[in-house]
Amino acid sequence: MTVYSHSRLSCYEQCPAKFKLQYIDKVETEIAESVEAFLGSRVHETLEKLYLDLGYQKMNSLEDLLGFLRSEWKKNWSEDIVIVKDEYTQDNYLKMGEKYLSDYYKRYHPFTQGKTIALEERILIALDEAGEYKLQGYIDRLTEVKDGWYEIHDY
């Protein structure tokens, strides 16, 4: 069975040779993580914590979530993370993450816009009748907003 994903298809569109090296030949490379990717991962983890905890009837305060973000940032930061824009520091990016989370929290609190059905849910969609080719993806959060109506949230 051949499984495709958005990232694999994008890689192929960008450069078929890169796709071949990465996904067919499976050549190991040292790829530095960008600060933007690092920031996105930390914000994503924090939002996942928010909704996971809500499922257990725990309402995190904004300060709880900002503390979690800062803790995960500190725990996962390494000097290998690449900041291309010399005029900015890791602290500038952390402050951006804090702003993103604060804005999100203030907009959606108390988070009653729907019922969270799943977090980080893997989906497979058959692309052919035999099911030989599939498209794979992950839903960050699936929410039922009313009977039979669902929203897919992608952070």
Solvent accessible surface area in square Angstrom, and as a share of the most:
residue,aa,sasa,rsa
1,M,146,0.65
2,T,53,0.31
3,V,31,0.18
4,Y,57,0.22
5,S,15,0.10
6,H,148,0.66
7,S,70,0.45
8,R,80,0.29
9,L,80,0.40
10,S,43,0.28
11,C,11,0.07
12,Y,112,0.42
13,E,146,0.65
14,Q,129,0.57
15,C,48,0.29
16,P,74,0.47
17,A,62,0.48
18,K,87,0.37
19,F,29,0.12
20,K,104,0.44
21,L,93,0.46
22,Q,74,0.33
23,Y,44,0.17
24,I,113,0.57
25,D,65,0.34
26,K,139,0.59
27,V,74,0.43
28,E,163,0.73
29,T,90,0.52
30,E,181,0.81
31,I,135,0.69
32,A,61,0.47
33,E,71,0.32
34,S,41,0.26
35,V,0,0.00
36,E,86,0.39
37,A,53,0.41
38,F,1,0.00
39,L,11,0.06
40,G,39,0.38
41,S,42,0.27
42,R,22,0.08
43,V,20,0.11
44,H,40,0.18
45,E,53,0.24
46,T,0,0.00
47,L,10,0.05
48,E,54,0.24
49,K,47,0.20
50,L,1,0.00
51,Y,12,0.05
52,L,93,0.46
53,D,21,0.11
54,L,38,0.19
55,G,59,0.57
56,Y,174,0.66
57,Q,162,0.72
58,K,103,0.44
59,M,86,0.39
60,N,1,0.00
61,S,51,0.33
62,L,35,0.17
63,E,113,0.51
64,D,69,0.36
65,L,3,0.02
66,L,11,0.05
67,G,32,0.31
68,F,55,0.23
69,L,0,0.00
70,R,95,0.35
71,S,62,0.40
72,E,24,0.11
73,W,8,0.03
74,K,168,0.71
75,K,142,0.60
76,N,59,0.30
77,W,45,0.16
78,S,47,0.30
79,E,154,0.69
80,D,113,0.59
81,I,15,0.07
82,V,60,0.35
83,I,46,0.23
84,V,113,0.65
85,K,107,0.45
86,D,134,0.69
87,E,124,0.55
88,Y,97,0.37
89,T,76,0.44
90,Q,62,0.28
91,D,67,0.35
92,N,59,0.30
93,Y,9,0.04
94,L,28,0.14
95,K,117,0.49
96,M,77,0.34
97,G,0,0.00
98,E,33,0.15
99,K,120,0.51
100,Y,105,0.40
101,L,4,0.02
102,S,18,0.11
103,D,71,0.37
104,Y,42,0.16
105,Y,22,0.08
106,K,144,0.61
107,R,180,0.66
108,Y,64,0.24
109,H,85,0.38
110,P,67,0.42
111,F,16,0.07
112,T,106,0.62
113,Q,96,0.43
114,G,30,0.29
115,K,136,0.57
116,T,45,0.26
117,I,79,0.40
118,A,18,0.14
119,L,39,0.19
120,E,64,0.29
121,E,77,0.34
122,R,115,0.42
123,I,62,0.31
124,L,70,0.35
125,I,89,0.45
126,A,57,0.45
127,L,98,0.49
128,D,47,0.24
129,E,188,0.84
130,A,93,0.72
131,G,17,0.17
132,E,90,0.40
133,Y,87,0.33
134,K,42,0.18
135,L,54,0.27
136,Q,43,0.19
137,G,22,0.21
138,Y,125,0.48
139,I,15,0.08
140,D,15,0.08
141,R,15,0.06
142,L,36,0.18
143,T,2,0.01
144,E,41,0.19
145,V,55,0.32
146,K,124,0.52
147,D,134,0.70
148,G,59,0.57
149,W,155,0.55
150,Y,118,0.45
151,E,75,0.34
152,I,116,0.59
153,H,49,0.22
154,D,126,0.65
155,Y,81,0.31
